[in-house]
Amino acid sequence: MGRPFGIPVYVSPTWFIVAAFITITFAPAFQSRLPDISAVASYGVAFAFAVLLYLSVLLHELAHCVVAKMYGLPVRRITLYLLGGVSEIEREPETPGREFMVAFAGPALSLGLGGIGFVLDVMVVPPGGVLSVLTWQLWVANLVVGVFNLLPGLPLDGGRMLRAGVWKATRNPGSGTIAAAWTGRGLAIVLVAVPFVLGLMTGQSPGWEYIIWSVLLASFIWFGATQSLRVARVRARIPQVNARALARRAIAVTAETPLAEALRRAADAQAGALVVVDHEGRPVAIVNEVAVESTPEQRRPWVTVGSLARSLEPSLVLAADLSGESLIDAMRDAPAGEYLLVERGGEIFGVLATSDVNKVFAGV
């Protein structure tokens, strides 16, 4: 839909579902407050409210992204979808203070829009017309969005602020994520219960639209919190990712060596990888493990290792000393099945297989 501040903005098809829901839900309220307009016109006003509401959501997400870019964090895109918007920021802030500021920027802008809308509604916009009703609905909606997002549970902004606080106190971002995610799960349970508790207190059955909204929002928070817990478990294993510890011993073979012979040499040397070298002994390719496994045993004497190898691009040669975030970033920048590990002097140390790294994250 555009690139404000250089950030691509996309609208998911699910937005039309919530736009239709808002239109149908709010049209009777608009007609009751504007008795001079027709029923058809009230649906038009309700749809306009849905569009303006999501423009507010877009500004909310832009606030997150602008602050993130100020801290040098790359932003992939913003997507408006069924339950609001999501900012895809590719890296986490490096400090809890920055995490807090990126998270707080969205609710702060929503509350600011609510305040501006309130002033316009009270002091500028003439009462009784369509513009007055839309202004009132929008400032109330922005107030609700701002306050709701400040609730202290992931994946809400307040949850990220709570995470930053626990991170600061414990000096462990993982502890912050776990605390904020479990708080988010608690919020989800409370949201489902709210309409029914209010119904018991007032003696009236909750309306179906309120039940739907509470269940949708609770589902969003529950699944977002659960995903955050999964991510925390994965990130806790990152320090275990060490190139030297995970490396497979490799033997050097020339490209014309039959696969069967190369595998025999590897078995004799108790090696788990094959590196193709030129006639001067310089590594030029890595034999792909998946390609080897998919080659029938009866064909292996007639297939050369060079036909199953991937040329060694510079990005596939990694330092054997890499570990943790640095190693993961290097692998993310150049996705491959195998990487050649070399010492600082250029000597071959071994081969790192992506499948072995994945086993660490899977807890195998």
Beta strands, then each sheet from edge to edge (+ up, - down):
strand 1: 9-11
strand 2: 75-81
strand 3: 84-89
strand 4: 250-254
strand 5: 273-277
strand 6: 283-287
strand 7: 309-311
strand 8: 317-319
strand 9: 338-342
strand 10: 348-353
sheet 1: 1+ 2+ 3-
sheet 2: 4+ 5+ 6- 7+
sheet 3: 8+ 9+ 10-
end
